[in-house]
Amino acid sequence: MCEIQQSAKDKLTKIESLSISTDIEKDIYEAAEPTLLNMPVEIILKICSFLEADFLKYTLSKVCRRFQDILADDHLWKYWVHSKIKGFFPVLPNLRIWEEAQIEWEEICVEMDVEKNKWANVKDTTKHVVVKDVHYASVDTVLLANRGQICLSGGRDRGMAFWHVKDIKSSEGIDDTTVLRDVKPRHIKHDAHAGWVWDLAADNIENASTIYSASWDNTVKAWDLASGLNCIQTFRCGMTALSVVTADNIVMAGLYSKKILSFDLRSGPNPINSYKPHRGPVLALNSFKNMVASVSEDKTLAVWDRVAGKLIKNDVKIPADRAYPVCINWCPSAIYIGDSKGSLHLFNPEDHVFVRTHEIWPESSIIEPSNKIAGCHQSQGNIIVCSDRGEIKFLYNCNPPQEYSNVQTSTFDVTQLRYQNGVLVISTCDSAIEFWIPNDSNFDHEL
């Protein structure tokens, strides 16, 4: 009897021991199991390094307070920006602007990732549409406004067309690249000018109500969008108008006669100001705050203060051997000037001094036409440039610019490039306009 009791006692002791051992092992396992609360920061950051910046900002940072705190570190975003590029960023680090305002590293990183993902996978992320047979001659200028919702075009047929981008995107049968010959603009003016329409500008690029057109017929015209491109004023220039830009209520025209004229819609058709900063035709204008920059066939840059009414800088040499400037883009961090030989010239936006030249399309030893930079767009993190021979390059806005993708147009002899809110459009000598329109639902909602 005693032996039976002892045997039972031994079994109970063994069962109890096993139970305790199992509980201990379970506790150890649970303690070792990683969770969001105890996962080491180094592991989280390693995971984040494989994810896209917009996902980190708009999704992962919303998961829990810990992720939000980790991703709020500005030094982290700065590190990720510099890990993407092989050059220096920002392009000009010693500007006064960086002393007055902090660089938004998170925004720049997100922008870099979004743009690279879009243009490196362009067939999946955009609809490429070629519009033909609306203009019957070379389309020399295009303009995007109202967050990429509307597009204006003008050309050597002396006409202007007013497009709604959503009409083009919603056209049936669109695949990777679609040529549309039956799509119609919302409004068209076949007799907009008595000469070639050479350049376009909007009174407010984000919320345009008036469009200005510069023409070879010696005029700049103001067009009301709400009434369907009705001409509300004709400004007399006395010479071919090659370029046009707006700032507040002022519209400025660069002329073949080397002059730049200022007009005010409220003051009638005659100029309110005039200055002559160049020794050759004024080929392009760009405005930034109260400043207006101009480039000329004489290979110089000039800067005018429209508020003070005086010339700040002129005769600033653009070091382009046997080339002339074609386009200019001015942002707080840089001034870029594209020339007729495929080079992009960087100028300091604060003192307007030349810094360096980047050969985007190096000249070939083979006898063939050089690549002219027909258009340049820059943001804080990216640059888009297009050659007249149909190649569009996408680069990080660093020193030197670093290419991450390129796209070939379907038509050739590109004349101008515009980019706004993810929409890219070019005009060409082939009587065509080419659009790259985002597929994403956010853009559709805005349209």
NULOPA-186194 format. One record per atom (N, C-alpha, C): residue in three letters; x, y, z. Coordinates in steps of 0.05 Angstrom, whole numbers, plus 5000, padded with zeros to 4 digits. Example, Ala and Ser with C-alpha at 12.3 -4.5 7.8 and 13.67 -1.06 7.14 Angstrom:
2
ALA526448865156;ALA524649105156;ALA526449345156;SER525749555142;SER527349795143;SER525850015157;
END
This chain:
447
MET501749765000;MET500050005000;MET501750255000;CYS503850245016;CYS505650475017;CYS507050504991;GLU507650294977;GLU509050314951;GLU507250444930;ILE504650374931;ILE502750494912;ILE502450794917;GLN502350874943;GLN502151164950;GLN504651314941;GLN506951184945;GLN509451324937;GLN509651354907;SER508651154892;SER508651164863;SER506851384853;ALA504551414865;ALA502651624857;ALA503851894863;LYS505151914886;LYS506252174894;LYS508552254875;ASP510152054866;ASP512252114847;ASP511152214821;LYS508952094811;LYS507752184786;LYS506652464787;LEU505352524810;LEU504252794814;LEU506553004815;THR508752924828;THR511053104829;THR512153164801;LYS512352954785;LYS513352974758;LYS511653154740;ILE508953104743;ILE507053264727;ILE507253564735;GLU507453614761;GLU507653884771;GLU510254014761;SER512453864760;SER514953964751;SER514854034721;LEU513553854705;LEU513253914677;LEU511554164672;SER509454194688;SER507754424685;SER509254684690;ILE510854674712;ILE512354914719;ILE514454974697;SER515754764687;SER517654804665;SER516454924640;THR514054824633;THR512654924610;THR511955214613;ASP510955284637;ASP510255564642;ASP512655754639;ILE515055654649;ILE517455814648;ILE518255854619;GLU518155634603;GLU518955654575;GLU517055844560;LYS514555834567;LYS512556004554;LYS513156294560;ASP513856344586;ASP514456614594;ASP516956714579;ILE518956544577;ILE521456614563;ILE520856674533;TYR519156504521;TYR518456544492;TYR517056804488;GLU515056864506;GLU513557104503;GLU515357354507;ALA517257324526;ALA519057544531;ALA520857594507;ALA521557384493;ALA523357404470;ALA521957484444;GLU519357454443;GLU517857514419;GLU517857814414;PRO518757904389;PRO518958184384;PRO516158314380;THR515758554390;THR513358704386;THR514058994379;LEU512159144371;LEU512559424364;LEU513759584387;LEU513059494411;LEU513859644435;LEU516759584443;ASN517759344437;ASN520459274447;ASN522459224425;MET521559244400;MET523459194378;MET525559404378;PRO528159334376;PRO530259534376;PRO529959734353;VAL530659984358;VAL530460194338;VAL532060134313;GLU534460004318;GLU536159934295;GLU534759754275;ILE533159564285;ILE531659384268;ILE529459534253;ILE528059704267;ILE525959864255;ILE527060034232;LEU529360164237;LEU530560334217;LEU531460174193;LYS532459934198;LYS533359764176;LYS530959684158;ILE528759624171;ILE526259564156;ILE525459814140;CYS525460044153;CYS524660294140;CYS526360364115;SER528860284116;SER530660344094;SER529860204068;PHE528159994070;PHE527259854046;PHE524559954036;LEU523360144051;LEU520660244045;LEU520760514032;GLU518660584017;GLU518660844003;GLU517961064023;ALA519161304018;ALA518861524037;ALA516061614041;ASP514361614020;ASP511661704023;ASP510061504040;PHE510661244039;PHE509361044056;PHE510161094085;LEU512761154090;LEU513661204117;LEU512261444129;LYS511961654113;LYS510861904123;LYS507861884127;TYR506361774108;TYR503461794108;TYR502161544120;THR503661314122;THR502461074132;THR503760964158;LEU506360904155;LEU507760774178;LEU507860954202;SER508261214198;SER508361394221;SER505761424236;LYS503561334223;LYS500861344236;LYS500161094251;VAL501860884250;VAL501260624262;VAL501160644292;CYS503160774304;CYS503360794333;CYS505061034340;ARG504861114365;ARG506361344374;ARG509361304372;ARG510261054376;ARG513161004375;ARG514261044347;PHE512760944327;PHE513660994299;PHE513561284293;GLN511561424302;GLN511361714297;GLN513761864309;ASP514561784333;ASP516861914346;ASP519461854331;ILE519761604323;ILE522261524308;ILE522461674282;LEU520261694267;LEU520361814240;LEU520162114241;ALA519962234265;ALA519862524268;ALA522662634269;ASP524662464269;ASP527462554271;ASP528462664244;ASP528962924243;ASP529763054218;ASP532462954208;HIS534262874226;HIS536862774218;HIS536562504203;LEU534462354209;LEU534062104196;LEU533362154166;TRP531562344161;TRP530762404134;TRP533162524118;LYS534762684132;LYS537162804119;LYS539062574110;TYR539362374128;TYR541062154121;TYR539962004097;TRP537361954096;TRP536161814074;TRP536461974048;VAL536162234049;VAL536562404024;VAL539362364014;HIS541362384031;HIS544162364023;HIS544862074014;SER543461884024;SER543961604016;SER542961543987;LYS541161723977;LYS540061683950;LYS541861793929;ILE543461993935;ILE544962143915;ILE547962093918;LYS549362143896;LYS552262103896;LYS553662373898;GLY552162593896;GLY553362863897;GLY552763003923;PHE552963273922;PHE552463433945;PHE549563553944;PHE548363573968;PHE545763683970;PHE545563843996;PRO544464083995;PRO543364223972;PRO545564313953;VAL544664403929;VAL546564473908;VAL548364703917;LEU547264903930;LEU548765133940;LEU548265153970;PRO549865023987;PRO549265004015;PRO549765264031;ASN551165464019;ASN551865704034;ASN549965944029;LEU547565884019;LEU545666104013;LEU544566214039;ARG543866474039;ARG542666594063;ARG539966464070;ILE538666364050;ILE535966244055;ILE536166014075;TRP538465864075;TRP538665634093;TRP539265734122;GLU540065984125;GLU540466094151;GLU537766184163;GLU535966264145;GLU533366374154;GLU531266154157;ALA531465944142;ALA529465734143;ALA530865464142;GLN529765274157;GLN530864994157;GLN530064844132;ILE531864674123;ILE531264504100;ILE529264294109;GLU527164264093;GLU525064064099;GLU525963794088;TRP527663654103;TRP528763404093;TRP526663194088;GLU524563184104;GLU522462984101;GLU521063024074;GLU520263274069;GLU518863334044;GLU520663274019;ILE523163344021;ILE525063303999;ILE525363003994;CYS525662844015;CYS525962554012;CYS523462434000;VAL521162514009;VAL518662413998;VAL518362483968;GLU519062733962;GLU518862823934;GLU520762663916;MET523162613925;MET525062463910;MET524062183904;ASP522962053925;ASP521961773921;ASP519561763903;VAL517661953907;VAL515261953890;VAL515861993861;GLU517662193855;GLU518362243827;GLU519962013815;LYS521761903830;LYS523361683819;LYS521561443813;ASN519761373832;ASN517961153827;ASN516161193803;LYS515361443799;LYS513561503776;LYS515061473750;TRP517361603747;TRP518661613721;TRP520461373715;ALA521161223736;ALA522560973731;ALA520660743723;ASN518060783728;ASN516060593721;ASN513760733705;VAL514660893686;VAL512861073673;VAL510460933659;LYS510860703649;LYS508660563635;LYS506460473654;ASP507260423680;ASP505260333700;ASP504060573715;THR505360793716;THR504461013733;THR503161243718;THR503461263692;THR502361483677;THR500961383651;LYS499261553641;LYS498161513614;LYS499561703595;HIS500761593574;HIS502161753554;HIS500361793530;VAL499562043525;VAL497662103504;VAL498962313485;VAL498862253459;VAL499762443439;VAL497362553424;VAL497062813425;VAL494762943412;VAL495663073386;LYS494362993364;LYS495063103338;LYS492663223324;ASP493263363302;ASP491263463284;ASP489363673296;VAL490263803317;VAL488864043327;VAL490164293316;HIS492764313321;HIS494364513307;HIS495364393281;TYR495464553260;TYR496264443234;TYR499164533227;ALA500564653246;ALA503364723243;ALA504764683269;SER507364743270;SER508964703294;SER507564823319;VAL507464673341;VAL506464773366;VAL508964873382;ASP509165133385;ASP511565253396;ASP511465303426;THR509065293438;THR508865343466;THR506465203479;VAL506865113504;VAL504765003520;VAL504965113548;LEU502665093562;LEU502565203589;LEU500665033606;LEU501564943630;LEU499764813649;LEU499065003671;ALA496664993681;ALA495765163703;ALA493665023719;ASN492965153742;ASN490865043760;ASN491464753768;ARG493864723779;ARG494764463789;ARG494664243768;GLY495364313743;GLY495464123722;GLY492764043710;GLN490664193717;GLN487964123708;GLN487464233680;ILE488764453672;ILE488364573646;ILE490964603631;CYS490764603605;CYS493164643588;CYS492464833565;LEU494265013559;LEU493965193536;LEU496165133516;SER495565153491;SER497665113470;SER497365323449;GLY499665393437;GLY499665583415;GLY501865513395;GLY501565603370;GLY503465513350;GLY503665693326;ARG504965583305;ARG505565733281;ARG503165753262;ASP500965613270;ASP498465643255;ASP496965893264;ARG498266043283;ARG497166293295;ARG494766243313;GLY494265983320;GLY492065923336;GLY492765853365;MET490765843382;MET491065763410;MET488865563417;ALA489465373434;ALA487565173443;ALA487565153474;PHE485165113485;PHE484765093514;PHE483764813520;TRP485464663535;TRP484864383541;TRP484264343570;HIS482364153575;HIS482064043602;HIS483363773603;VAL485263733621;VAL486963493621;VAL485163243626;LYS483063273642;LYS481363043647;LYS479962943622;ASP479463123602;ASP478263033577;ASP480162853562;ILE482762923563;ILE484762763549;ILE485162493563;LYS485262503590;LYS485762253605;LYS483462053602;SER480962153601;SER478661983600;SER477961883572;SER479561953552;SER479161863525;SER479261553524;GLU477561433508;GLU477461143507;GLU479761023491;GLY480560783499;GLY482560633484;GLY485360713490;ILE485860853513;ILE488560933520;ILE490160693531;ASP492460643519;ASP494260433530;ASP496860573537;ASP499160433533;ASP501760543541;ASP502260813527;THR501860813501;THR502161063485;THR499961073465;THR498261273466;THR495961293449;THR496161553433;VAL495761543407;VAL495561783390;VAL492661843385;LEU491862083394;LEU489062163391;LEU488862373369;ARG487162323350;ARG486762513328;ARG483962633328;ASP482262523345;ASP479462633345;ASP478762773371;VAL480562793391;VAL479962933415;VAL479963233409;LYS478063373421;LYS477763653416;LYS478263813441;PRO479464043438;PRO479864223461;PRO477164343469;ARG477064443494;ARG474664583503;ARG474064823487;HIS476264973480;HIS475965213464;HIS478365233445;ILE477965343422;ILE480165383404;ILE479765653389;LYS481965803386;LYS481966053371;LYS483966023348;HIS482765983324;HIS484465943300;HIS485866193292;ASP484766423298;ASP485866683290;ASP486666843315;ALA487966713334;ALA488666853359;ALA490567083354;HIS492467043335;HIS494367253328;HIS494667263298;ALA495967473289;ALA496567503260;ALA499367393254;GLY500667273274;GLY503367153271;GLY503666913289;TRP505966793289;TRP506466553306;TRP505966623335;VAL504766433350;VAL504466453379;VAL506966323391;TRP508566493405;TRP511266403412;TRP511566333442;ASP509866443460;ASP510166393488;ASP507566453502;LEU507066313525;LEU504666343541;LEU505366383570;ALA503666533585;ALA503966563614;ALA501166603626;ALA500966533652;ALA498466563666;ALA498666773688;ASP496466913694;ASP496567113715;ASP497066993742;ASN496066753747;ASN496566603771;ASN496666303764;ILE499066193765;ILE499465913755;ILE497765713770;GLU497165763796;GLU495565573812;GLU492565613809;ASN491765853801;ASN488865913799;ASN488566123777;ALA488966043752;ALA489066233730;ALA486266313721;SER486066573715;SER483666683704;SER484266823677;THR486666903674;THR487567043649;THR490066923639;ILE490166883612;ILE492566773599;ILE493666983580;TYR496367013580;TYR497667203562;TYR499267053541;SER499067153516;SER500467023494;SER502267223480;ALA504767143474;ALA506667313460;ALA506867213431;SER506967403412;SER506867323384;SER508767483367;TRP509267363343;TRP510867493323;TRP509467733310;ASP506867773316;ASP505367993304;ASP505768253320;ASN507768263337;ASN508468503352;ASN506468563375;THR505068363384;THR503168413406;THR503368193427;VAL502468263451;VAL501768073472;VAL498868103478;LYS497367883479;LYS494467893483;LYS493767763510;ALA491667873522;ALA490467773547;ALA487867633540;TRP487567373550;TRP485267213544;TRP483867133570;ASP481267163570;ASP479567093593;ASP478866793591;LEU479566633611;LEU478966353611;LEU476066293615;ALA474766443634;ALA471966383641;ALA470066413617;SER470666593599;SER468966633576;SER469766473552;GLY471766293555;GLY472666123533;GLY474566253514;LEU476666373525;LEU478766493509;LEU477766733493;ASN476466913506;ASN475767173494;ASN477967363499;CYS478867513478;CYS481067703481;CYS479967953496;ILE481268023518;ILE480368253534;ILE482268483532;GLN484568443520;GLN486468673516;GLN488668583497;THR489468773480;THR491768733462;THR493868943469;PHE496168843478;PHE498369023485;PHE500169063460;ARG500869313454;ARG502469373431;ARG505369383438;CYS506969213425;CYS509869193432;CYS511669333412;GLY510669383388;GLY512369513368;GLY514469333355;MET514769093365;MET516768903355;MET515868623363;THR516968413350;THR516268133356;THR516668073386;ALA514667953398;ALA514767873426;ALA515567583427;LEU517967523438;LEU519067253439;LEU518467113465;SER517967253486;SER517567133513;SER515767303529;VAL514367173548;VAL512467323565;VAL512467193593;VAL512167363614;VAL512067273641;VAL510267463657;THR509067363678;THR507367533695;THR508267533724;ALA507567753737;ALA508167783766;ALA506067973777;ASP504367863795;ASP502068023806;ASP500368113783;ASN499868373780;ASN498168473758;ASN499768553734;ILE502468513735;ILE504168613713;ILE504868383694;VAL504768443668;VAL505668253648;VAL507968383634;MET510168213629;MET512568323617;MET513268163592;ALA514068303571;ALA514668173546;ALA517468223538;GLY518968013530;GLY521668033519;GLY521568043489;LEU522868243477;LEU522468303449;LEU524968233433;TYR524568203407;TYR526668163388;TYR528468413387;SER527368643393;SER528868893392;SER530568943417;LYS530968733434;LYS532768743457;LYS531468873481;LYS529068963479;LYS527669103501;LYS525868903516;ILE525168993541;ILE523168853557;ILE521169063565;LEU518669013558;LEU516469203564;LEU514669093586;SER513669273602;SER511769203624;SER509069323617;PHE506969153622;PHE504169243617;PHE502569183642;ASP500369333645;ASP498469283666;ASP495669283653;LEU494269063658;LEU491669023646;LEU489769253652;ARG490169383675;ARG488469593684;ARG489169863672;SER491469873657;SER492370133647;SER492170153616;GLY490969963603;GLY490669983575;GLY492769843559;PRO492869893533;PRO494569733515;PRO497469823513;ASN498170053525;ASN500870163522;ASN502670083546;PRO505270053541;PRO507069973563;PRO507270183585;ILE507570083610;ILE507970263632;ILE510870293640;ASN512570113629;ASN515470133634;ASN516969993612;SER519470063609;SER521169943588;SER524069963597;TYR525569743591;TYR528469753596;TYR529869573575;LYS532369633571;LYS533869493550;LYS536469373562;PRO536369133573;PRO538669023587;PRO540568863570;HIS539868813544;HIS541468633528;HIS542268763501;ARG544068623488;ARG544968713461;ARG543968523439;GLY542068343447;GLY540968153428;GLY538068103436;PRO536567953419;PRO533767883425;PRO533467753452;VAL531267813466;VAL530767703493;VAL529267433488;LEU530667213494;LEU529566953487;LEU527866823508;ALA528266883534;ALA526666763555;ALA526666943580;LEU524366933594;LEU523967083619;LEU523066893641;ASN523766963666;ASN522766813689;ASN522567003713;SER520466973728;SER520167153751;SER520367003777;PHE521467143798;PHE521667023825;PHE521267263844;LYS519167243860;LYS518367463878;LYS518267723863;ASN519767923870;ASN519568183856;ASN521768213834;MET523167993829;MET525367993809;MET524467863783;VAL525567963760;VAL525067843734;VAL527767793721;ALA528367543714;ALA530867473701;ALA530367443671;SER532267533655;SER532067503626;SER534667403615;VAL534467243594;VAL536867143579;VAL536567213550;SER538867253537;SER538767373510;SER540567213491;GLU540167273466;GLU541967153445;GLU544767263448;ASP545167483463;ASP547867573468;ASP549367423489;LYS548167203499;LYS549367013519;LYS549767143546;THR547867313554;THR548067443580;THR545467403596;LEU545767433622;LEU543467433641;LEU543167713652;ALA540667793655;ALA540068053668;ALA537868013689;VAL537868173710;VAL535868153731;VAL534768433737;TRP532168453736;TRP530668703740;TRP528968683765;ASP529068893781;ASP527368923805;ASP524969083796;ARG522668953793;ARG520269093782;ARG519069273802;VAL519469233828;VAL518369403849;VAL519969663850;ALA522669633851;ALA524369873852;ALA524570003824;GLY523969853803;GLY524069963776;GLY526970013767;LYS528769833774;LYS531469873766;LYS532869603760;LEU534969623744;LEU536469393736;LEU538469323758;ILE538269073769;ILE539968983790;ILE542668873779;LYS542468713758;LYS544768593745;LYS544268583715;ASN546368633700;ASN546268573671;ASN548968503661;ASP549168413637;ASP551668333625;ASP553068113641;VAL551467933654;VAL552567703668;VAL553067483647;LYS555467423643;LYS556167233621;LYS555266953627;ILE554066833607;ILE553366543607;ILE555566403592;PRO557266243605;PRO559566123591;PRO558865893572;ALA557565973550;ALA556665773531;ALA558065823504;ASP560165663499;ASP561765693475;ASP560065613451;ARG559765793433;ARG558165743408;ARG555265663413;ALA554265713437;ALA551565643444;ALA550065893454;TYR547465883453;TYR545866113464;TYR543866003484;PRO542966163503;PRO541066063523;PRO538366023511;VAL536965823520;VAL534265753509;VAL532165783531;CYS532665693555;CYS530565693576;CYS531865763603;ILE530265853622;ILE531265933648;ILE529165853669;ASN530165753692;ASN528365673714;ASN529665773740;TRP528065933755;TRP529066063780;TRP527465963803;CYS528765843823;CYS527665753848;CYS529365863871;PRO528365853896;PRO529965963918;PRO532765843921;SER533165593912;SER535665463916;SER537565473892;ALA536565553869;ALA538365553845;ALA536965693821;ILE538665803804;ILE537765883777;ILE539165703757;TYR537565573740;TYR538665413718;TYR537965533691;ILE539965533674;ILE539565633646;ILE540465413627;GLY538665323610;GLY539265123590;GLY540065253564;ASP542065133550;ASP542965263525;ASP542565083501;SER543365183478;SER542865043453;SER544864813447;LYS546764763465;LYS548664553461;LYS548464333483;GLY546264333497;GLY545764113516;GLY546864153544;SER547764393551;SER548864453577;SER546964603595;LEU547164553621;LEU545564683641;LEU547364843659;HIS546965103660;HIS548665293674;HIS547365373701;LEU548865333722;LEU547865393749;LEU548865673758;PHE546965843767;PHE547566103778;PHE546466123806;ASN547866283822;ASN547066333850;ASN544466503849;PRO542266423862;PRO539766573860;PRO539766833877;GLU541866863894;GLU541867103912;GLU543667323901;ASP545967253890;ASP547667473879;ASP547967443848;HIS546667243836;HIS546467203807;HIS549167163794;VAL551067043809;VAL553666983799;VAL553766693788;PHE555166663765;PHE555566393754;PHE557066213773;VAL556165963775;VAL557365763793;VAL558765543777;ARG557265403760;ARG558565183745;ARG556665103722;THR557764943704;THR556264833681;THR556164533682;HIS553864423676;HIS553564123675;HIS552864053646;GLU554263873635;GLU553663773608;GLU551663553610;ILE549163613605;ILE546963413606;ILE547063233582;TRP547463363558;TRP547863213534;TRP550463293522;PRO552663153528;PRO555263223518;PRO555263223487;GLU556863403476;GLU557063413446;GLU558363163436;SER557363063414;SER558362823401;SER560562893382;SER562562713379;SER564662753359;SER563662713331;ILE561462573329;ILE560262523302;ILE558862783293;ILE558962833268;ILE557663083258;ILE554663033257;GLU553363153277;GLU550463143279;GLU549563383296;PRO547063453294;PRO546063683310;PRO546363643340;SER546963853354;SER547163843383;SER544363823395;ASN544363723420;ASN541863723435;ASN541363993447;LYS539164123440;LYS538364373452;LYS536564313476;ILE537064443499;ILE535264403522;ILE532764573517;ALA530664443509;ALA528164593502;ALA526564663527;GLY526964533549;GLY525464603573;GLY526864503598;CYS526464653620;CYS527664573646;CYS525664643668;HIS525164443685;HIS523564483709;HIS525164383733;GLN525064543755;GLN526464443779;GLN524664483803;SER525064293822;SER523864313849;SER526064293869;GLN525464273894;GLN527664243914;GLN529363993910;GLY528063773902;GLY529563523901;GLY529963423873;ASN528663533852;ASN528763413826;ASN529063623804;ILE530163533781;ILE530363693757;ILE529263533734;ILE527663653716;ILE526763533691;ILE527763703669;VAL529263583650;VAL530263723626;VAL529463573602;CYS529063713580;CYS528263583555;CYS529863703532;SER530863523515;SER532363613491;SER530463643468;ASP531163813449;ASP529463843425;ASP529263593409;ARG531163403413;ARG531163153398;ARG529462933411;GLY528063003433;GLY525962823443;GLY526662663467;GLU528862703480;GLU529562553505;GLU528962733529;ILE527462623548;ILE526862753573;ILE528462613595;LYS530062773610;LYS531662653632;LYS530562753659;PHE530562563678;PHE529762623705;PHE532162583724;LEU532762793739;LEU535162803755;LEU534662903783;TYR536262803802;TYR536162923829;TYR537563203827;ASN536463393842;ASN537463663841;ASN539763693861;CYS541963563854;CYS544363563871;CYS546763653854;ASN549063653866;ASN551463733851;ASN553463503850;PRO554063383826;PRO552763443801;PRO549963313799;PRO548163413781;PRO545563283778;PRO545862993771;GLN544262833785;GLN544462543782;GLN541962433768;GLU542362323744;GLU540062213729;GLU539161953741;TYR536461923744;TYR535361673753;TYR533361543734;SER532561693713;SER530761583693;SER530761763669;ASN529761653646;ASN529361813622;ASN527061693606;VAL525861863590;VAL523561783574;VAL523961903546;GLN523261743526;GLN523561833498;GLN520761913488;THR520662153476;THR518062243465;THR517362083439;SER514862093432;SER513961963407;SER514362143383;THR514362403387;THR514862593365;THR517462733370;PHE518462873350;PHE521162993352;PHE520963293350;ASP523363423352;ASP523563713351;ASP521863843373;VAL522463773398;VAL520963883421;VAL521464183423;THR519464333428;THR519664633429;THR519464733458;GLN517964603475;GLN517664703503;GLN516664473521;LEU517364503547;LEU516464303567;LEU515264453590;ARG513064343601;ARG511864443626;ARG511164213644;TYR511264263670;TYR510664053690;TYR509264183714;GLN507064063722;GLN505564163745;GLN503863933757;ASN504063903783;ASN502363713798;ASN502463433785;GLY504763343777;GLY505063073766;GLY504463053736;VAL503363263724;VAL502763253695;VAL505063373680;LEU505963223660;LEU508163313643;LEU507063353614;VAL507763573601;VAL506863623574;VAL509063753558;ILE509363673533;ILE511263803515;ILE509763883489;SER510864073476;SER509864153449;SER512064083429;THR511364023404;THR513263943384;THR512764073357;CYS514864063340;CYS514664163313;CYS512963973295;ASP512263743306;ASP510763543291;ASP507763593294;SER506963843300;SER504163923304;SER502863763326;ALA504463673346;ALA503363503367;ALA503863613394;ILE502163523413;ILE502563573442;ILE502563303455;GLU504563253472;GLU504762993486;GLU504263043516;PHE502562863528;PHE501962883556;PHE502862623570;TRP503862653594;TRP504162423613;TRP502462493637;ILE500362343642;ILE498362413662;ILE498362193683;PRO498562263709;PRO498662053730;PRO496261883731;ASN496661623738;ASN494461433741;ASN493161443769;ASP494561553789;ASP493761523816;ASP491061653821;SER489661543841;SER486861633847;SER486861913859;ASN488962003873;ASN488962263884;ASN488862473863;PHE490262423841;PHE490262613819;PHE487562623806;ASP486262383802;ASP483562373791;ASP481662533807;HIS481962513834;HIS480062653852;HIS480462953848;GLU482963053845;GLU483363333842;GLU482263433815;LEU482463263795;LEU481263343769;LEU478263363771;
END
